[in-house]
């Protein structure tokens, strides 16, 4: 049955990743919900693969990643993989299995699964697998949207790069000039200013464009796993390393490795990265053998690395090694000429992704876009445009579509649950008296949010029997499935 959805948090202008978990063990469901929910994921759980298949098949973009047990009643994880592909559903699927045989894992991968993990689960490793699946899924969606835009007769700029301001064009020209060299490039700029776009441009402009472009955000992966992700590991190198894995340096062989937020690397890992850049050799964790790697490294940061060096948080020798070709990206507020071309591109992209017939912007919306300081830069602009496309009621984006967050906060502030610090805050509407059952359901959702989905702890806090809470939650879920929705 449908189990959990992330509650107690309202986030507009940003799509939260949605995971479907399929496992007939409620304890495993609770563990996964308790791990992923605090990290910003929405979760929906099923204990039966056939029910999950029906739900996923009945809606477009039902979820971003599926995590399924291999052994399930009625339908196995491998059979589910085949059934999804037969229906044209290409959502990445990660198989959980207690079977350590390579044959079982190979069967799942050959059937079309994205990855597999072995029970007992090593959650940080599972998180890395989910994040890589999300990145793969987003790249595929963007490619499909861009193809739809081009098919509609609209031309985007070279290699997906949009910009005509002098500062941005200077940065792009420098990227083009150094593309064929082997020199390391350091791209600096505020978060969301397009550093990865320029890194891809360097790759696409250069003689390595036929090779892979591999990107990793150094701040998004736990420090103890980042080294394994970069350099790979041997079987048994650490707890959870049940099979050997090739690192990203080897995956990017012949191409480009993009190290985003390089300023967040720990000092020990900085030393190891420096050695790799100098010797062009890596050593997998748990192995003594060194391997030569042929890869172009492009790095990026929003930090002032010179200041970080002065404060002994970043190695000076690594900084000089990375900063051979520095490229500075201006924030969006300093390139006003690019705001409308970017806005129009994002409108076409998300209109195609969501199959919505929005064509342009009203005068009021255009003025708002040009006057906004865009502290989150291009990333914030895209999030706002995506939200406006989804919420628009007409064929043009109007000012209320862009101002929806402010209107929602002003008009509904007494009847919505908001975040206060790191915890949900329960707010009861002052405008009407709620039926007792509805009030109880709202408070259960609130309590589950406080306890990060842990039902045992929530039942204890509420002073009710665990079975009573499970029954109540199941009734709420059945109501949600029939169109009533979960209480807000």
C-alpha positions in Angstrom: 0.0 0.0 0.0 1.0 3.6 -0.4 3.0 4.5 2.6 4.8 7.8 3.2 5.0 11.2 1.7 7.3 14.0 3.0 5.2 16.2 5.2 5.6 19.4 7.3 7.6 21.3 4.6 6.4 23.6 1.9 9.0 24.3 -0.8 8.0 26.3 -3.8 10.1 26.9 -6.9 12.1 23.7 -6.4 11.2 20.2 -7.3 11.9 17.7 -4.5 13.2 14.3 -5.7 10.5 11.7 -5.3 11.4 8.1 -4.5 9.3 5.0 -4.7 10.2 2.2 -2.3 8.9 -1.3 -2.8 9.5 -3.8 0.0 7.2 -6.1 1.9 9.1 -5.6 5.1 7.7 -2.5 6.9 10.9 -2.1 9.0 12.9 -1.7 5.8 10.4 0.9 4.5 10.7 2.8 7.8 14.5 2.7 7.7 14.5 4.1 4.1 11.9 6.8 4.9 13.8 7.8 8.1 17.1 8.1 6.1 15.9 9.9 3.0 13.1 12.1 4.2 15.3 14.5 6.3 17.5 14.9 3.3 14.7 16.5 1.3 13.2 13.6 -0.5 9.5 12.7 -1.0 8.9 9.0 -0.5 6.0 6.7 -1.5 6.2 3.1 -0.3 4.5 -0.1 -1.5 4.7 -3.6 -0.2 3.5 -5.1 -3.5 5.2 -4.7 -6.9 2.0 -5.1 -8.9 0.3 -2.2 -7.0 3.4 -0.1 -7.5 3.5 -0.9 -11.2 -0.2 0.1 -11.5 0.4 3.4 -9.7 3.6 4.3 -11.7 1.9 3.4 -15.0 -1.2 5.5 -14.3 0.6 8.9 -14.0 3.2 10.8 -15.9 6.4 11.5 -13.9 5.1 9.6 -10.9 8.6 9.4 -9.4 12.2 10.1 -10.1 13.9 6.9 -8.8 12.5 3.4 -7.8 14.1 1.3 -5.0 12.8 -2.2 -5.1 13.5 -5.4 -3.2 14.5 -8.3 -5.4 12.3 -10.9 -3.7 8.7 -9.7 -3.6 5.3 -11.5 -3.5 3.6 -11.9 -6.8 6.3 -10.2 -8.9 10.1 -10.1 -8.4 12.2 -7.0 -8.8 13.6 -8.3 -12.1 10.1 -9.0 -13.4 9.1 -5.4 -12.3 12.0 -4.0 -14.3 10.9 -5.9 -17.4 7.3 -4.8 -17.0 8.3 -1.1 -16.6 10.3 -1.2 -19.7 7.5 -2.9 -21.7 5.3 0.0 -20.7 7.9 2.5 -21.8 8.7 3.7 -18.3 12.4 4.4 -18.0 12.6 5.6 -14.4 15.9 4.4 -12.9 15.4 1.4 -10.7 17.8 0.3 -8.0 17.5 -3.3 -6.8 18.0 -4.3 -3.2 19.1 -7.9 -2.7 20.3 -10.1 0.1 21.8 -12.4 -2.4 25.5 -11.8 -2.9 25.9 -13.8 -6.1 27.1 -11.9 -9.2 24.6 -13.8 -11.3 21.6 -12.3 -9.5 23.0 -8.8 -9.8 23.9 -9.3 -13.4 20.4 -10.6 -14.1 18.9 -7.4 -12.7 21.2 -5.1 -14.6 20.7 -7.0 -17.9 16.9 -6.7 -17.4 17.3 -2.9 -17.3 17.9 -2.0 -13.7 20.1 1.1 -13.1 22.0 -0.3 -10.1 21.9 -2.8 -7.3 22.7 -2.7 -3.6 23.2 -5.6 -1.1 21.4 -6.0 2.2 22.1 -5.2 5.0 21.9 -1.8 3.4 24.9 0.7 3.6 22.8 3.8 3.5 25.5 6.4 2.4 26.4 4.1 -0.5 22.7 3.8 -1.4 22.4 7.6 -1.3 25.2 8.0 -3.8 23.5 5.5 -6.1 20.2 7.4 -5.8 21.9 10.8 -6.5 23.7 9.4 -9.6 20.3 8.0 -10.8 18.7 11.4 -10.3 21.5 13.1 -12.2 21.1 10.5 -15.0 17.3 11.0 -15.0 17.5 14.8 -15.1 20.0 14.8 -18.0 17.7 12.5 -20.0 14.7 14.8 -19.3 16.6 17.9 -20.3 17.7 16.2 -23.6 14.1 15.2 -24.3 12.9 18.7 -23.7 15.6 20.2 -25.8 14.8 17.8 -28.7 11.1 18.9 -28.3 12.1 22.5 -28.5 14.2 22.0 -31.6 11.5 19.8 -33.2 9.2 22.8 -32.7 11.4 24.9 -34.9 13.1 26.9 -32.2 16.8 27.3 -32.3 18.8 27.3 -29.1 22.3 28.7 -28.9 25.4 26.7 -29.5 25.8 23.7 -27.2 22.8 24.9 -25.0 24.7 28.0 -23.9 22.6 31.2 -23.7 24.1 34.6 -23.1 25.1 37.8 -24.9 26.3 40.0 -22.1 30.0 41.2 -22.6 31.2 39.6 -19.3 29.6 36.3 -20.0 30.9 36.3 -23.6 34.4 37.0 -22.4 34.2 34.0 -20.1 32.8 31.8 -22.9 35.5 33.0 -25.3 38.2 32.0 -22.8 36.6 28.6 -22.4 36.7 28.1 -26.2 40.3 29.2 -26.4 41.6 26.7 -23.8 39.3 23.8 -24.8 42.0 22.0 -26.7 44.7 22.4 -24.2 45.5 20.0 -21.3 45.7 22.8 -18.7 43.5 22.6 -15.7 40.7 25.1 -15.5 39.2 26.6 -12.4 35.8 28.2 -12.8 34.6 30.5 -10.1 31.3 32.2 -9.5 28.2 32.3 -7.3 26.0 29.3 -6.8 23.7 28.8 -9.7 25.7 31.1 -12.1 26.3 28.3 -14.7 29.7 26.9 -13.8 28.8 23.4 -15.0 27.4 24.8 -18.3 30.8 26.4 -19.0 32.6 23.2 -18.0 30.5 21.3 -20.5 31.3 23.9 -23.1 35.1 23.4 -22.5 34.5 19.7 -23.0 32.3 20.1 -26.1 34.6 22.7 -27.8 37.7 20.6 -27.3 39.3 17.5 -28.7 37.9 15.4 -25.9 34.3 15.9 -26.9 33.9 12.3 -28.0 34.9 11.1 -24.6 32.7 11.1 -21.5 31.9 14.2 -19.4 31.6 13.1 -15.8 30.5 15.5 -13.1 30.6 15.2 -9.3 29.6 17.7 -6.6 32.3 17.4 -3.9 30.0 18.9 -1.3 27.1 16.6 -1.9 28.7 13.3 -1.0 29.9 12.3 2.5 33.6 12.7 2.9 34.2 9.0 3.8 32.6 8.0 0.4 33.9 10.7 -1.8 37.4 9.2 -2.1 35.8 5.9 -3.1 33.7 7.6 -5.7 36.6 9.4 -7.2 39.2 6.6 -7.2 37.1 3.4 -7.0 37.5 0.5 -4.6 38.2 -3.2 -4.4 35.8 -5.7 -3.1 36.0 -5.7 0.7 37.8 -2.4 0.9 35.2 -1.2 3.5 31.9 -2.2 5.0 29.4 -2.4 2.1 32.0 -2.8 -0.6 30.6 -6.1 -1.8 31.8 -5.7 -5.3 34.7 -3.8 -6.9 33.7 -0.4 -8.4 35.5 1.8 -11.0 36.0 5.4 -9.8 35.0 8.5 -11.6 38.6 9.2 -12.7 38.5 5.9 -14.6 35.0 6.5 -15.9 36.1 9.8 -17.4 39.1 8.3 -19.2 39.6 10.1 -22.5 37.2 12.8 -21.5 36.6 15.4 -18.8 36.1 15.1 -15.1 34.2 18.1 -13.6 34.8 18.6 -9.8 32.2 21.0 -8.7 32.6 22.8 -5.3 36.2 21.8 -5.1 36.6 24.2 -2.2 34.7 21.8 0.1 37.3 19.0 -0.2 38.9 18.0 3.1 42.6 18.6 3.5 43.6 14.8 3.4 41.6 14.4 0.2 43.2 17.5 -1.3 46.6 15.9 -0.8 45.5 12.8 -2.6 43.9 14.8 -5.5 47.2 16.8 -5.9 49.1 13.5 -6.2 46.8 12.3 -8.9 47.0 15.5 -10.9 50.8 15.4 -10.7 51.4 11.7 -11.5 48.2 11.0 -13.6 47.8 7.8 -11.7 45.2 6.6 -9.2 45.0 3.7 -6.7 41.7 2.2 -5.9 40.8 1.8 -2.2 42.0 -1.6 -1.0 44.4 -2.1 -3.8 48.2 -1.6 -4.1 48.2 -1.4 -7.9 48.4 2.0 -9.5 46.5 2.8 -12.7 47.3 5.5 -15.3 44.4 7.8 -16.1 44.0 10.1 -19.1 41.5 12.7 -18.0 41.1 16.5 -18.3 40.1 18.0 -14.9 37.9 21.1 -14.8 37.0 22.3 -11.3 34.6 24.9 -9.9 33.9 26.7 -6.7 31.8 29.5 -5.3 34.4 30.2 -2.6 37.4 32.6 -2.8 40.1 30.0 -2.9 42.9 32.5 -2.3 41.2 33.5 0.9 40.8 29.8 1.8 44.5 29.3 1.2 45.4 32.2 3.5 43.2 30.7 6.2 44.8 27.2 5.8 41.6 25.6 4.6 42.9 24.9 1.1 46.3 23.7 0.0 48.3 26.3 -1.8 50.1 23.8 -4.0 46.7 22.3 -5.1 45.3 25.8 -5.7 48.2 26.6 -8.1 47.8 23.3 -9.8 44.1 23.8 -10.4 44.2 27.6 -11.2 46.2 27.4 -14.4 43.3 28.8 -16.4 41.0 30.8 -14.1 37.5 31.7 -15.5 35.3 34.0 -13.5 31.5 33.9 -14.2 29.5 37.0 -13.4 26.3 36.7 -11.4 23.0 37.1 -13.3 22.4 40.6 -11.8 25.4 41.8 -13.7 24.3 40.4 -17.0 20.8 41.8 -17.4 20.9 41.3 -21.1 20.7 37.5 -20.6 17.7 37.4 -18.3 15.0 37.4 -21.0 16.8 35.0 -23.4 17.3 32.6 -20.5 13.7 33.0 -19.4 12.3 32.3 -22.8 14.5 29.2 -23.2 13.4 27.9 -19.8 9.8 28.6 -20.6 10.0 26.5 -23.8 11.9 23.8 -22.0 9.5 23.3 -19.2 6.4 23.8 -21.3 7.7 20.9 -23.4 8.5 18.8 -20.4 5.1 19.4 -18.8 3.1 19.5 -22.1 1.7 22.9 -21.3 0.9 25.4 -24.0 2.5 28.5 -22.5 4.0 30.8 -25.1 5.5 33.9 -23.6 5.5 36.6 -20.8 3.2 39.5 -20.2 4.6 43.0 -19.8 4.3 42.9 -16.0 6.1 39.5 -15.8 8.9 40.8 -18.0 9.4 43.9 -15.8 9.5 41.6 -12.7 12.1 39.3 -14.3 14.3 42.2 -15.2 14.1 43.9 -11.8 14.6 40.8 -9.6 18.1 40.6 -8.1 18.2 36.8 -8.7 20.4 36.0 -5.7 20.3 32.3 -6.8 21.3 33.3 -10.3 20.4 31.2 -13.3 19.3 28.2 -11.1 16.8 30.4 -9.2 15.5 31.9 -12.5 14.9 28.4 -13.9 13.1 27.3 -10.8 10.8 30.4 -10.9 10.0 29.9 -14.6 9.3 26.2 -14.1 6.9 27.0 -11.2 5.2 29.7 -13.3 4.8 27.4 -16.3 3.1 24.7 -14.1 0.8 27.2 -12.3 -0.1 29.4 -15.3 -3.8 29.5 -16.2 -3.3 31.1 -19.6 -1.1 31.1 -22.6 1.3 33.7 -21.2 3.2 33.9 -17.9 1.7 36.8 -15.8 3.0 38.6 -12.7 0.8 36.6 -10.3 2.4 33.4 -11.6 5.8 34.6 -10.7 4.7 36.1 -7.4 2.8 32.9 -6.3 5.0 32.2 -3.3 4.5 35.7 -1.8 0.8 35.5 -2.4 0.5 32.1 -0.9 2.4 33.2 2.2 0.4 36.3 2.7 -3.1 34.8 2.1 -2.7 31.4 3.7 -0.2 31.9 6.4 -2.7 30.9 9.2 -3.6 27.5 7.6 -0.3 26.1 6.4 2.5 24.2 8.1 5.8 26.0 7.8 9.4 25.2 8.9 10.6 26.8 12.1 14.3 26.2 12.4 14.8 22.5 11.6 11.4 21.3 12.9 7.8 21.5 11.6 5.5 23.9 13.3 1.8 23.0 13.7 -0.6 25.9 12.7 -4.4 25.7 13.0 -6.4 27.9 10.7 -8.1 30.9 12.4 -10.7 31.2 9.6 -12.8 28.1 10.3 -13.3 25.3 12.8 -11.9 22.0 11.5 -13.8 18.7 12.0 -12.2 16.6 14.8 -11.1 13.8 12.5 -9.4 16.2 10.1 -7.6 17.9 13.0 -6.4 14.5 14.3 -5.1 13.6 10.8 -3.2 16.8 10.5 -1.6 16.3 13.9 -0.6 12.8 13.0 1.1 14.1 9.9 2.8 16.8 11.9 4.0 14.2 14.5 5.3 11.9 11.9 7.2 14.8 10.4 8.8 15.6 13.7 9.9 12.0 14.1 11.1 11.7 10.5 8.5 9.0 9.7 9.3 6.7 12.6 5.9 5.1 13.5 7.0 3.4 16.7 8.4 6.6 18.2 5.4 8.6 17.0 2.9 6.1 18.5 4.7 6.3 21.8 4.7 10.1 21.7 1.0 10.2 20.9 0.2 7.7 23.6 -1.5 5.2 21.2 -0.9 1.7 20.3 1.4 1.1 17.3 -1.3 -0.9 15.5 -3.8 2.0 16.0 -1.4 4.4 14.4 -0.7 2.1 11.5 -4.5 1.7 10.9 -5.1 5.4 11.0 -2.2 6.1 8.6 -3.4 3.4 6.2 -6.9 5.0 6.2 -5.3 8.4 5.4 -3.3 6.8 2.5 -6.4 5.1 1.1 -8.2 8.5 1.1 -5.2 10.0 -0.7 -5.3 7.3 -3.3 -9.0 8.0 -3.9 -8.3 11.6 -4.6 -8.7 13.1 -1.1 -5.0 13.9 -0.7 -2.9 13.8 2.5 -3.8 16.5 5.1 -1.7 19.6 4.8 
